[in-house]
Amino acid sequence: MLRPSARCLRSYLHSHDNMDSCFRALCVTFVLASCGRRSGAAGPVIRCEPCDPGARLLCKPLPQDCAEKVREPGCGCCLTCALRPGQPCGVYTGRCGAGLSCQQRPGEEKPLQALLEGRGVCGPAAGRRPPGRAAAPANELPGNRGEHRSGPCRREMESILSSLKITNILNPRGFRIPNCDKKGFYKKKQCRPSKGRKRGFCWCVDKYGQPLPGFDGKDWRRRCDSQCI
């Protein structure tokens, strides 16, 4: 069992090379797991379904040019190709390779939002944070510093992050950080990560989070790799 804390969540903004355990992103589901390995503070309990041979049989084969294999984000049981130096990274992306961490780009003033939007970059783990630069407080989300961006997606995201402080048991099956744009509305593509035998899936929504035509019926989960137009 992993016990992530708000302090641990903030530390993720500058590093997530400790994410060998259950669940990293955005989906920030996996963010909490990486933090939980280092935190002994009381907080939500994260439980991932165990991986067994049957779950691994559901994994897709990796491309032949995959230089490094790592566990997929979240509670998934499959392997994915590690991200290379300089590649974009964040909550909804794969993991950076060995010796790398997902870092905010130079001059980035909103690290949490940057990682939620996949605007981090894989770089040497030794350079996680510029000297003298403090981590952004958990309650200092993008738009809180004089910017009134209160779109529905951002309100949901803030509500979820706030609930981490009061929820005793967190069920990863029902936990998802929404994918928001800079104005606080929903991006067209929303995803849930893999959890054990349960494969991850994506769907398309409008700016208010309502499923687009073709993604509101019983077969919409089959279109995981669809690009939302």
CYANA upper distance limits for C-alpha pairs under 8 A (distance plus 0.5 A):
  1 MET  CA     45 VAL  CA      6.67
  1 MET  CA     46 ILE  CA      6.46
  1 MET  CA     47 ARG  CA      6.40
  2 LEU  CA     33 ALA  CA      6.85
  2 LEU  CA     36 GLY  CA      5.35
  2 LEU  CA     37 ARG  CA      7.05
  2 LEU  CA     44 PRO  CA      8.46
  2 LEU  CA     45 VAL  CA      6.17
  2 LEU  CA     46 ILE  CA      5.86
  2 LEU  CA     47 ARG  CA      7.78
  3 ARG  CA     33 ALA  CA      8.36
  3 ARG  CA     36 GLY  CA      5.29
  3 ARG  CA     37 ARG  CA      8.22
  3 ARG  CA     39 SER  CA      7.15
  3 ARG  CA     40 GLY  CA      7.23
  3 ARG  CA     41 ALA  CA      7.27
  3 ARG  CA     42 ALA  CA      6.79
  3 ARG  CA     43 GLY  CA      5.80
  3 ARG  CA     44 PRO  CA      6.17
  3 ARG  CA     45 VAL  CA      5.69
  3 ARG  CA     46 ILE  CA      7.24
  4 PRO  CA      8 CYS  CA      6.71
  4 PRO  CA      9 LEU  CA      7.72
  4 PRO  CA     32 LEU  CA      5.87
  4 PRO  CA     33 ALA  CA      7.21
  4 PRO  CA     35 CYS  CA      5.99
  4 PRO  CA     36 GLY  CA      4.57
  4 PRO  CA     37 ARG  CA      8.28
  4 PRO  CA     39 SER  CA      6.68
  4 PRO  CA     40 GLY  CA      8.45
  4 PRO  CA     41 ALA  CA      7.80
  4 PRO  CA     42 ALA  CA      8.18
  4 PRO  CA     43 GLY  CA      6.40
  4 PRO  CA     44 PRO  CA      6.96
  4 PRO  CA     45 VAL  CA      8.03
  5 SER  CA      9 LEU  CA      6.79
  5 SER  CA     32 LEU  CA      8.33
  5 SER  CA     35 CYS  CA      7.90
  5 SER  CA     36 GLY  CA      7.73
  5 SER  CA     39 SER  CA      7.32
  5 SER  CA     41 ALA  CA      6.82
  5 SER  CA     42 ALA  CA      7.60
  5 SER  CA     43 GLY  CA      6.23
  5 SER  CA     44 PRO  CA      8.26
  5 SER  CA    164 LEU  CA      8.47
  5 SER  CA    165 LYS  CA      8.22
  6 ALA  CA     10 ARG  CA      6.90
  6 ALA  CA    138 ALA  CA      7.19
  6 ALA  CA    164 LEU  CA      8.14
  6 ALA  CA    165 LYS  CA      7.64
  7 ARG  CA     11 SER  CA      6.94
  7 ARG  CA    138 ALA  CA      8.10
  8 CYS  CA     12 TYR  CA      7.07
  8 CYS  CA     32 LEU  CA      8.12
  8 CYS  CA     35 CYS  CA      5.48
  8 CYS  CA     36 GLY  CA      7.73
  8 CYS  CA     38 ARG  CA      8.15
  8 CYS  CA     39 SER  CA      7.21
  9 LEU  CA     13 LEU  CA      7.75
  9 LEU  CA     31 VAL  CA      7.26
  9 LEU  CA     32 LEU  CA      6.87
  9 LEU  CA     35 CYS  CA      6.82
  9 LEU  CA    138 ALA  CA      8.01
 10 ARG  CA     14 HIS  CA      8.46
 10 ARG  CA    135 ALA  CA      7.10
 10 ARG  CA    136 ALA  CA      7.33
 10 ARG  CA    137 PRO  CA      7.21
 10 ARG  CA    138 ALA  CA      6.41
 11 SER  CA     15 SER  CA      7.15
 11 SER  CA     35 CYS  CA      8.14
 11 SER  CA    135 ALA  CA      7.52
 12 TYR  CA     16 HIS  CA      6.05
 12 TYR  CA     31 VAL  CA      7.08
 12 TYR  CA     34 SER  CA      8.42
 12 TYR  CA     35 CYS  CA      7.47
 13 LEU  CA    103 GLN  CA      7.79
 13 LEU  CA    104 GLN  CA      7.87
 13 LEU  CA    111 PRO  CA      6.40
 13 LEU  CA    112 LEU  CA      6.39
 13 LEU  CA    115 LEU  CA      7.67
 13 LEU  CA    135 ALA  CA      7.94
 14 HIS  CA    101 SER  CA      8.42
 14 HIS  CA    102 CYS  CA      7.33
 14 HIS  CA    103 GLN  CA      5.68
 14 HIS  CA    104 GLN  CA      6.91
 14 HIS  CA    111 PRO  CA      8.27
 14 HIS  CA    128 ARG  CA      6.14
 14 HIS  CA    129 ARG  CA      6.77
 14 HIS  CA    135 ALA  CA      8.20
 15 SER  CA    101 SER  CA      5.84
 15 SER  CA    102 CYS  CA      6.13
 15 SER  CA    103 GLN  CA      6.62
 15 SER  CA    125 ALA  CA      8.07
 15 SER  CA    128 ARG  CA      6.68
 16 HIS  CA     24 ARG  CA      8.31
 16 HIS  CA     31 VAL  CA      8.02
 16 HIS  CA     34 SER  CA      7.25
 16 HIS  CA    101 SER  CA      6.13
 16 HIS  CA    102 CYS  CA      6.59
 17 ASP  CA     96 CYS  CA      7.85
 17 ASP  CA     98 ALA  CA      8.40
 17 ASP  CA     99 GLY  CA      8.17
 17 ASP  CA    100 LEU  CA      7.13
 17 ASP  CA    101 SER  CA      5.53
 17 ASP  CA    102 CYS  CA      8.00
 17 ASP  CA    125 ALA  CA      7.98
 18 ASN  CA     34 SER  CA      6.02
 18 ASN  CA     35 CYS  CA      8.13
 18 ASN  CA     37 ARG  CA      8.27
 19 MET  CA     23 PHE  CA      7.72
 19 MET  CA     24 ARG  CA      6.63
 19 MET  CA     30 PHE  CA      7.99
 19 MET  CA     31 VAL  CA      8.26
 19 MET  CA     33 ALA  CA      7.46
 19 MET  CA     34 SER  CA      4.80
 19 MET  CA     35 CYS  CA      8.31
 20 ASP  CA     34 SER  CA      7.48
 20 ASP  CA     71 ARG  CA      7.79
 21 SER  CA     33 ALA  CA      6.65
 21 SER  CA     34 SER  CA      6.71
 21 SER  CA     37 ARG  CA      8.00
 22 CYS  CA     30 PHE  CA      6.95
 22 CYS  CA     33 ALA  CA      5.76
 22 CYS  CA     34 SER  CA      7.77
 22 CYS  CA     48 CYS  CA      6.86
 22 CYS  CA     74 GLY  CA      6.54
 22 CYS  CA     75 CYS  CA      5.62
 22 CYS  CA     76 GLY  CA      8.49
 23 PHE  CA     28 VAL  CA      8.30
 23 PHE  CA     29 THR  CA      5.82
 23 PHE  CA     30 PHE  CA      3.33
 23 PHE  CA     31 VAL  CA      6.65
 23 PHE  CA     32 LEU  CA      6.98
 23 PHE  CA     33 ALA  CA      5.03
 23 PHE  CA     34 SER  CA      7.05
 23 PHE  CA     73 PRO  CA      6.42
 23 PHE  CA     74 GLY  CA      4.18
 23 PHE  CA     75 CYS  CA      5.73
 24 ARG  CA     28 VAL  CA      6.44
 24 ARG  CA     29 THR  CA      5.98
 24 ARG  CA     30 PHE  CA      2.35
 24 ARG  CA     31 VAL  CA      4.23
 24 ARG  CA     32 LEU  CA      6.67
 24 ARG  CA     33 ALA  CA      6.19
 24 ARG  CA     34 SER  CA      6.34
 24 ARG  CA     73 PRO  CA      5.95
 24 ARG  CA     74 GLY  CA      5.73
 24 ARG  CA     91 VAL  CA      7.72
 25 ALA  CA     29 THR  CA      6.43
 25 ALA  CA     30 PHE  CA      5.94
 25 ALA  CA     31 VAL  CA      6.00
 25 ALA  CA     73 PRO  CA      7.88
 25 ALA  CA     74 GLY  CA      8.17
 25 ALA  CA     90 GLY  CA      6.76
 25 ALA  CA     91 VAL  CA      3.15
 25 ALA  CA     92 TYR  CA      5.35
 25 ALA  CA     93 THR  CA      7.59
 25 ALA  CA    115 LEU  CA      8.23
 25 ALA  CA    116 LEU  CA      7.38
 25 ALA  CA    177 ILE  CA      8.26
 26 LEU  CA     30 PHE  CA      7.45
 26 LEU  CA     31 VAL  CA      7.54
 26 LEU  CA     90 GLY  CA      7.24
 26 LEU  CA     91 VAL  CA      3.51
 26 LEU  CA     92 TYR  CA      4.84
 26 LEU  CA     93 THR  CA      7.99
 26 LEU  CA    115 LEU  CA      8.14
 26 LEU  CA    116 LEU  CA      6.33
 26 LEU  CA    176 ARG  CA      8.40
 26 LEU  CA    177 ILE  CA      6.66
 27 CYS  CA     31 VAL  CA      7.98
 27 CYS  CA     73 PRO  CA      8.35
 27 CYS  CA     74 GLY  CA      7.49
 27 CYS  CA     91 VAL  CA      5.82
 27 CYS  CA     92 TYR  CA      5.90
 27 CYS  CA    176 ARG  CA      6.56
 27 CYS  CA    177 ILE  CA      6.11
 27 CYS  CA    178 PRO  CA      8.48
 27 CYS  CA    191 CYS  CA      8.33
 27 CYS  CA    192 ARG  CA      7.30
 27 CYS  CA    193 PRO  CA      6.85
 28 VAL  CA     32 LEU  CA      6.93
 28 VAL  CA     91 VAL  CA      6.23
 28 VAL  CA     92 TYR  CA      8.43
 28 VAL  CA    176 ARG  CA      7.74
 28 VAL  CA    177 ILE  CA      6.46
 29 THR  CA     33 ALA  CA      7.42
 29 THR  CA     74 GLY  CA      6.46
 29 THR  CA    172 PRO  CA      7.37
 29 THR  CA    175 PHE  CA      7.47
 29 THR  CA    176 ARG  CA      7.28
 29 THR  CA    177 ILE  CA      8.01
 30 PHE  CA     34 SER  CA      6.93
 30 PHE  CA     73 PRO  CA      6.52
 30 PHE  CA     74 GLY  CA      5.06
 30 PHE  CA     75 CYS  CA      7.92
 30 PHE  CA     91 VAL  CA      8.33
 31 VAL  CA     35 CYS  CA      6.94
 31 VAL  CA     91 VAL  CA      7.83
 32 LEU  CA     36 GLY  CA      6.49
 33 ALA  CA     37 ARG  CA      7.21
 33 ALA  CA     46 ILE  CA      7.77
 34 SER  CA     38 ARG  CA      8.08
 35 CYS  CA     39 SER  CA      6.89
 36 GLY  CA     40 GLY  CA      8.02
 43 GLY  CA    164 LEU  CA      7.95
 43 GLY  CA    165 LYS  CA      7.33
 43 GLY  CA    166 ILE  CA      8.39
 43 GLY  CA    167 THR  CA      8.01
 43 GLY  CA    168 ASN  CA      6.95
 44 PRO  CA    164 LEU  CA      6.94
 44 PRO  CA    165 LYS  CA      8.10
 44 PRO  CA    166 ILE  CA      8.40
 44 PRO  CA    167 THR  CA      6.28
 44 PRO  CA    168 ASN  CA      5.33
 44 PRO  CA    169 ILE  CA      5.46
 44 PRO  CA    170 LEU  CA      5.97
 45 VAL  CA    168 ASN  CA      7.13
 45 VAL  CA    169 ILE  CA      5.34
 45 VAL  CA    170 LEU  CA      6.08
 46 ILE  CA    169 ILE  CA      7.47
 46 ILE  CA    170 LEU  CA      6.09
 46 ILE  CA    171 ASN  CA      7.07
 46 ILE  CA    172 PRO  CA      7.27
 47 ARG  CA    170 LEU  CA      8.26
 47 ARG  CA    171 ASN  CA      7.44
 47 ARG  CA    172 PRO  CA      7.54
 48 CYS  CA     75 CYS  CA      6.10
 48 CYS  CA    172 PRO  CA      7.63
 48 CYS  CA    195 LYS  CA      7.39
 48 CYS  CA    196 GLY  CA      7.77
 49 GLU  CA     75 CYS  CA      7.62
 49 GLU  CA    195 LYS  CA      7.12
 49 GLU  CA    196 GLY  CA      5.80
 50 PRO  CA    196 GLY  CA      6.79
 51 CYS  CA     55 ALA  CA      6.52
 51 CYS  CA     56 ARG  CA      7.73
 51 CYS  CA     76 GLY  CA      8.48
 51 CYS  CA     77 CYS  CA      6.13
 51 CYS  CA    196 GLY  CA      6.12
 51 CYS  CA    197 ARG  CA      8.01
 52 ASP  CA     56 ARG  CA      7.03
 53 PRO  CA     57 LEU  CA      6.80
 54 GLY  CA     58 LEU  CA      7.63
 54 GLY  CA    197 ARG  CA      8.14
 55 ALA  CA     59 CYS  CA      7.95
 55 ALA  CA     77 CYS  CA      7.22
 55 ALA  CA    196 GLY  CA      6.73
 55 ALA  CA    197 ARG  CA      5.12
 56 ARG  CA     77 CYS  CA      6.67
 56 ARG  CA     78 CYS  CA      6.61
 56 ARG  CA    197 ARG  CA      8.28
 58 LEU  CA    197 ARG  CA      7.86
 59 CYS  CA     77 CYS  CA      8.35
 59 CYS  CA     78 CYS  CA      5.97
 59 CYS  CA     79 LEU  CA      8.22
 60 LYS  CA     78 CYS  CA      8.43
 62 LEU  CA     66 CYS  CA      7.29
 62 LEU  CA     79 LEU  CA      8.39
 62 LEU  CA     80 THR  CA      7.30
 62 LEU  CA     81 CYS  CA      7.79
 66 CYS  CA     81 CYS  CA      6.00
 66 CYS  CA     82 ALA  CA      8.38
 67 ALA  CA     81 CYS  CA      7.51
 67 ALA  CA     82 ALA  CA      8.11
 68 GLU  CA     81 CYS  CA      6.18
 68 GLU  CA     82 ALA  CA      5.97
 68 GLU  CA     97 GLY  CA      7.41
 69 LYS  CA     79 LEU  CA      6.47
 69 LYS  CA     80 THR  CA      6.05
 69 LYS  CA     81 CYS  CA      5.31
 69 LYS  CA     82 ALA  CA      6.25
 70 VAL  CA     79 LEU  CA      5.82
 70 VAL  CA     80 THR  CA      5.96
 70 VAL  CA     81 CYS  CA      6.66
 70 VAL  CA     82 ALA  CA      6.25
 70 VAL  CA     95 ARG  CA      7.60
 70 VAL  CA     97 GLY  CA      8.11
 71 ARG  CA     76 GLY  CA      8.05
 71 ARG  CA     77 CYS  CA      7.47
 71 ARG  CA     78 CYS  CA      6.58
 71 ARG  CA     79 LEU  CA      5.06
 71 ARG  CA     80 THR  CA      6.58
 71 ARG  CA     95 ARG  CA      8.34
 72 GLU  CA     76 GLY  CA      6.43
 72 GLU  CA     77 CYS  CA      7.53
 72 GLU  CA     78 CYS  CA      6.37
 72 GLU  CA     79 LEU  CA      5.91
 72 GLU  CA     80 THR  CA      5.96
 72 GLU  CA     94 GLY  CA      6.84
 72 GLU  CA     95 ARG  CA      7.73
 73 PRO  CA     93 THR  CA      8.10
 73 PRO  CA     94 GLY  CA      6.55
 73 PRO  CA     95 ARG  CA      7.46
 73 PRO  CA    193 PRO  CA      7.43
 73 PRO  CA    194 SER  CA      8.03
 74 GLY  CA    193 PRO  CA      6.15
 74 GLY  CA    194 SER  CA      6.63
 74 GLY  CA    195 LYS  CA      7.08
 75 CYS  CA    193 PRO  CA      7.87
 75 CYS  CA    194 SER  CA      6.36
 75 CYS  CA    195 LYS  CA      4.72
 75 CYS  CA    196 GLY  CA      6.38
 76 GLY  CA    193 PRO  CA      7.78
 76 GLY  CA    194 SER  CA      4.97
 76 GLY  CA    195 LYS  CA      4.94
 76 GLY  CA    196 GLY  CA      5.36
 76 GLY  CA    197 ARG  CA      8.00
 76 GLY  CA    198 LYS  CA      8.31
 76 GLY  CA    199 ARG  CA      7.88
 77 CYS  CA    194 SER  CA      8.32
 77 CYS  CA    195 LYS  CA      7.78
 77 CYS  CA    196 GLY  CA      5.92
 77 CYS  CA    197 ARG  CA      8.01
 80 THR  CA     94 GLY  CA      7.84
 81 CYS  CA     94 GLY  CA      8.18
 82 ALA  CA     94 GLY  CA      7.13
 82 ALA  CA     95 ARG  CA      6.05
 82 ALA  CA     96 CYS  CA      5.86
 82 ALA  CA     97 GLY  CA      5.28
 83 LEU  CA     87 GLN  CA      6.73
 83 LEU  CA     89 CYS  CA      8.26
 83 LEU  CA     94 GLY  CA      7.09
 83 LEU  CA     95 ARG  CA      6.44
 83 LEU  CA     96 CYS  CA      4.96
 83 LEU  CA     97 GLY  CA      6.01
 83 LEU  CA    122 CYS  CA      7.66
 84 ARG  CA     96 CYS  CA      6.85
 84 ARG  CA     97 GLY  CA      6.53
 84 ARG  CA    122 CYS  CA      7.20
 85 PRO  CA     96 CYS  CA      8.17
 85 PRO  CA     97 GLY  CA      8.29
 85 PRO  CA    100 LEU  CA      7.66
 85 PRO  CA    121 VAL  CA      8.14
 85 PRO  CA    122 CYS  CA      5.50
 85 PRO  CA    123 GLY  CA      5.85
 85 PRO  CA    124 PRO  CA      8.08
 86 GLY  CA    121 VAL  CA      6.16
 86 GLY  CA    122 CYS  CA      5.69
 86 GLY  CA    123 GLY  CA      6.72
 87 GLN  CA    121 VAL  CA      6.13
 87 GLN  CA    122 CYS  CA      6.11
 88 PRO  CA    118 GLY  CA      6.90
 88 PRO  CA    119 ARG  CA      6.50
 88 PRO  CA    120 GLY  CA      6.07
 88 PRO  CA    121 VAL  CA      5.01
 88 PRO  CA    122 CYS  CA      6.94
 89 CYS  CA     93 THR  CA      6.00
 89 CYS  CA     94 GLY  CA      7.57
 89 CYS  CA     95 ARG  CA      8.01
 89 CYS  CA     96 CYS  CA      7.91
 89 CYS  CA    102 CYS  CA      6.51
 89 CYS  CA    115 LEU  CA      7.65
 89 CYS  CA    118 GLY  CA      5.61
 89 CYS  CA    119 ARG  CA      6.76
 89 CYS  CA    120 GLY  CA      5.41
 89 CYS  CA    121 VAL  CA      5.75
 89 CYS  CA    122 CYS  CA      6.82
 90 GLY  CA     94 GLY  CA      8.33
 90 GLY  CA    102 CYS  CA      7.29
 90 GLY  CA    114 ALA  CA      7.96
 90 GLY  CA    115 LEU  CA      4.74
 90 GLY  CA    116 LEU  CA      6.51
 90 GLY  CA    117 GLU  CA      7.26
 90 GLY  CA    118 GLY  CA      4.56
 90 GLY  CA    119 ARG  CA      6.87
 90 GLY  CA    120 GLY  CA      6.06
 90 GLY  CA    121 VAL  CA      8.29
 91 VAL  CA    115 LEU  CA      6.06
 91 VAL  CA    116 LEU  CA      5.69
 91 VAL  CA    117 GLU  CA      7.94
 91 VAL  CA    118 GLY  CA      6.86
 92 TYR  CA    116 LEU  CA      7.50
 92 TYR  CA    117 GLU  CA      8.27
 92 TYR  CA    118 GLY  CA      7.05
 93 THR  CA    118 GLY  CA      7.34
 96 CYS  CA    100 LEU  CA      6.18
 96 CYS  CA    101 SER  CA      6.34
 96 CYS  CA    102 CYS  CA      6.99
 96 CYS  CA    122 CYS  CA      6.33
 97 GLY  CA    101 SER  CA      8.19
 99 GLY  CA    124 PRO  CA      6.58
 99 GLY  CA    125 ALA  CA      6.12
100 LEU  CA    122 CYS  CA      6.49
100 LEU  CA    123 GLY  CA      5.71
100 LEU  CA    124 PRO  CA      5.11
100 LEU  CA    125 ALA  CA      5.14
101 SER  CA    122 CYS  CA      5.98
101 SER  CA    123 GLY  CA      6.22
101 SER  CA    124 PRO  CA      6.84
101 SER  CA    125 ALA  CA      5.47
101 SER  CA    128 ARG  CA      7.69
102 CYS  CA    120 GLY  CA      6.41
102 CYS  CA    121 VAL  CA      5.92
102 CYS  CA    122 CYS  CA      5.10
102 CYS  CA    123 GLY  CA      7.00
103 GLN  CA    120 GLY  CA      5.88
103 GLN  CA    121 VAL  CA      5.93
103 GLN  CA    122 CYS  CA      6.70
103 GLN  CA    123 GLY  CA      7.11
103 GLN  CA    128 ARG  CA      6.49
103 GLN  CA    129 ARG  CA      8.12
104 GLN  CA    108 GLU  CA      6.66
104 GLN  CA    111 PRO  CA      6.33
104 GLN  CA    114 ALA  CA      7.68
104 GLN  CA    115 LEU  CA      8.08
104 GLN  CA    119 ARG  CA      8.06
104 GLN  CA    120 GLY  CA      5.39
104 GLN  CA    121 VAL  CA      7.00
105 ARG  CA    119 ARG  CA      8.26
105 ARG  CA    120 GLY  CA      6.54
105 ARG  CA    121 VAL  CA      7.01
108 GLU  CA    114 ALA  CA      8.27
110 LYS  CA    114 ALA  CA      6.66
110 LYS  CA    136 ALA  CA      8.22
110 LYS  CA    141 LEU  CA      7.90
110 LYS  CA    142 PRO  CA      6.22
111 PRO  CA    115 LEU  CA      6.70
111 PRO  CA    136 ALA  CA      7.87
112 LEU  CA    116 LEU  CA      6.75
112 LEU  CA    136 ALA  CA      8.45
112 LEU  CA    141 LEU  CA      7.41
112 LEU  CA    142 PRO  CA      7.90
113 GLN  CA    117 GLU  CA      6.61
113 GLN  CA    141 LEU  CA      7.78
113 GLN  CA    142 PRO  CA      6.56
114 ALA  CA    118 GLY  CA      6.60
114 ALA  CA    119 ARG  CA      5.34
114 ALA  CA    120 GLY  CA      6.62
115 LEU  CA    119 ARG  CA      6.16
115 LEU  CA    120 GLY  CA      6.03
116 LEU  CA    179 ASN  CA      7.33
116 LEU  CA    180 CYS  CA      8.23
117 GLU  CA    179 ASN  CA      7.53
117 GLU  CA    180 CYS  CA      7.78
117 GLU  CA    181 ASP  CA      7.94
123 GLY  CA    127 GLY  CA      7.96
124 PRO  CA    128 ARG  CA      8.03
129 ARG  CA    133 ARG  CA      7.31
136 ALA  CA    140 GLU  CA      6.92
137 PRO  CA    141 LEU  CA      8.29
140 GLU  CA    144 ASN  CA      6.27
140 GLU  CA    145 ARG  CA      7.70
141 LEU  CA    158 GLU  CA      8.47
142 PRO  CA    147 GLU  CA      8.40
143 GLY  CA    147 GLU  CA      4.84
143 GLY  CA    148 HIS  CA      6.40
143 GLY  CA    149 ARG  CA      6.05
144 ASN  CA    148 HIS  CA      7.55
149 ARG  CA    154 ARG  CA      8.21
149 ARG  CA    183 LYS  CA      6.14
149 ARG  CA    184 GLY  CA      6.29
150 SER  CA    154 ARG  CA      6.63
150 SER  CA    155 ARG  CA      6.64
150 SER  CA    183 LYS  CA      8.05
150 SER  CA    184 GLY  CA      6.34
151 GLY  CA    155 ARG  CA      6.82
151 GLY  CA    183 LYS  CA      6.89
151 GLY  CA    184 GLY  CA      4.55
151 GLY  CA    185 PHE  CA      5.37
152 PRO  CA    156 GLU  CA      6.77
152 PRO  CA    184 GLY  CA      6.89
152 PRO  CA    185 PHE  CA      6.20
152 PRO  CA    186 TYR  CA      7.88
152 PRO  CA    208 TYR  CA      6.92
152 PRO  CA    209 GLY  CA      8.45
153 CYS  CA    157 MET  CA      6.70
153 CYS  CA    178 PRO  CA      7.00
153 CYS  CA    179 ASN  CA      7.92
153 CYS  CA    180 CYS  CA      6.10
153 CYS  CA    184 GLY  CA      5.89
153 CYS  CA    185 PHE  CA      5.31
153 CYS  CA    186 TYR  CA      5.61
153 CYS  CA    208 TYR  CA      7.76
153 CYS  CA    209 GLY  CA      7.77
154 ARG  CA    158 GLU  CA      6.61
154 ARG  CA    180 CYS  CA      6.86
154 ARG  CA    184 GLY  CA      5.03
154 ARG  CA    185 PHE  CA      7.08
155 ARG  CA    159 SER  CA      6.63
155 ARG  CA    184 GLY  CA      8.06
156 GLU  CA    160 ILE  CA      6.71
156 GLU  CA    178 PRO  CA      7.82
157 MET  CA    161 LEU  CA      6.75
157 MET  CA    177 ILE  CA      6.54
157 MET  CA    178 PRO  CA      6.62
158 GLU  CA    162 SER  CA      6.50
159 SER  CA    163 SER  CA      6.60
160 ILE  CA    164 LEU  CA      7.21
160 ILE  CA    177 ILE  CA      7.68
161 LEU  CA    165 LYS  CA      8.18
162 SER  CA    166 ILE  CA      8.05
163 SER  CA    167 THR  CA      6.33
164 LEU  CA    170 LEU  CA      8.48
170 LEU  CA    175 PHE  CA      8.03
171 ASN  CA    175 PHE  CA      6.91
172 PRO  CA    176 ARG  CA      8.29
172 PRO  CA    195 LYS  CA      8.47
173 ARG  CA    195 LYS  CA      8.00
176 ARG  CA    192 ARG  CA      6.96
178 PRO  CA    186 TYR  CA      7.82
178 PRO  CA    190 GLN  CA      7.24
178 PRO  CA    191 CYS  CA      8.49
179 ASN  CA    186 TYR  CA      6.58
179 ASN  CA    187 LYS  CA      6.25
179 ASN  CA    189 LYS  CA      7.93
179 ASN  CA    190 GLN  CA      6.41
179 ASN  CA    191 CYS  CA      8.42
180 CYS  CA    184 GLY  CA      6.13
180 CYS  CA    185 PHE  CA      5.99
180 CYS  CA    186 TYR  CA      5.10
180 CYS  CA    187 LYS  CA      5.76
181 ASP  CA    185 PHE  CA      6.05
181 ASP  CA    186 TYR  CA      6.57
181 ASP  CA    187 LYS  CA      6.09
185 PHE  CA    207 LYS  CA      5.81
185 PHE  CA    208 TYR  CA      6.83
185 PHE  CA    209 GLY  CA      8.39
186 TYR  CA    205 VAL  CA      7.88
186 TYR  CA    206 ASP  CA      7.35
186 TYR  CA    207 LYS  CA      5.19
186 TYR  CA    208 TYR  CA      6.46
186 TYR  CA    209 GLY  CA      6.10
187 LYS  CA    205 VAL  CA      7.84
187 LYS  CA    206 ASP  CA      7.94
187 LYS  CA    207 LYS  CA      6.87
188 LYS  CA    204 CYS  CA      5.62
188 LYS  CA    205 VAL  CA      5.43
188 LYS  CA    206 ASP  CA      6.35
188 LYS  CA    207 LYS  CA      7.36
188 LYS  CA    228 CYS  CA      6.50
188 LYS  CA    229 ILE  CA      8.24
189 LYS  CA    202 CYS  CA      7.17
189 LYS  CA    203 TRP  CA      6.31
189 LYS  CA    204 CYS  CA      5.22
189 LYS  CA    205 VAL  CA      6.99
189 LYS  CA    227 GLN  CA      8.06
189 LYS  CA    228 CYS  CA      6.46
190 GLN  CA    202 CYS  CA      6.00
190 GLN  CA    203 TRP  CA      6.02
190 GLN  CA    204 CYS  CA      6.69
190 GLN  CA    205 VAL  CA      7.72
191 CYS  CA    200 GLY  CA      7.78
191 CYS  CA    201 PHE  CA      6.20
191 CYS  CA    202 CYS  CA      4.57
191 CYS  CA    203 TRP  CA      6.94
192 ARG  CA    200 GLY  CA      5.87
192 ARG  CA    201 PHE  CA      6.08
192 ARG  CA    202 CYS  CA      6.86
193 PRO  CA    199 ARG  CA      7.75
193 PRO  CA    200 GLY  CA      4.92
193 PRO  CA    201 PHE  CA      7.36
194 SER  CA    198 LYS  CA      6.30
194 SER  CA    199 ARG  CA      4.98
194 SER  CA    200 GLY  CA      4.41
194 SER  CA    201 PHE  CA      8.12
195 LYS  CA    199 ARG  CA      6.88
195 LYS  CA    200 GLY  CA      7.67
200 GLY  CA    224 CYS  CA      8.21
201 PHE  CA    221 ARG  CA      6.50
201 PHE  CA    222 ARG  CA      8.22
201 PHE  CA    223 ARG  CA      8.19
201 PHE  CA    224 CYS  CA      5.23
201 PHE  CA    225 ASP  CA      8.40
202 CYS  CA    221 ARG  CA      7.37
202 CYS  CA    223 ARG  CA      7.69
202 CYS  CA    224 CYS  CA      5.18
202 CYS  CA    225 ASP  CA      7.52
202 CYS  CA    226 SER  CA      8.28
203 TRP  CA    211 PRO  CA      7.83
203 TRP  CA    215 PHE  CA      6.60
203 TRP  CA    220 TRP  CA      7.55
203 TRP  CA    221 ARG  CA      7.50
203 TRP  CA    223 ARG  CA      7.72
203 TRP  CA    224 CYS  CA      7.13
203 TRP  CA    226 SER  CA      8.18
203 TRP  CA    228 CYS  CA      8.35
204 CYS  CA    211 PRO  CA      6.30
204 CYS  CA    212 LEU  CA      6.23
204 CYS  CA    215 PHE  CA      6.89
204 CYS  CA    228 CYS  CA      6.10
205 VAL  CA    209 GLY  CA      5.68
205 VAL  CA    210 GLN  CA      5.55
205 VAL  CA    211 PRO  CA      4.63
205 VAL  CA    212 LEU  CA      5.44
205 VAL  CA    215 PHE  CA      8.45
206 ASP  CA    210 GLN  CA      5.94
206 ASP  CA    211 PRO  CA      6.94
206 ASP  CA    212 LEU  CA      6.70
211 PRO  CA    215 PHE  CA      6.12
211 PRO  CA    216 ASP  CA      6.07
212 LEU  CA    216 ASP  CA      7.28
214 GLY  CA    220 TRP  CA      6.95
215 PHE  CA    219 ASP  CA      8.14
215 PHE  CA    220 TRP  CA      5.04
215 PHE  CA    221 ARG  CA      8.09
216 ASP  CA    220 TRP  CA      6.78
219 ASP  CA    223 ARG  CA      8.31
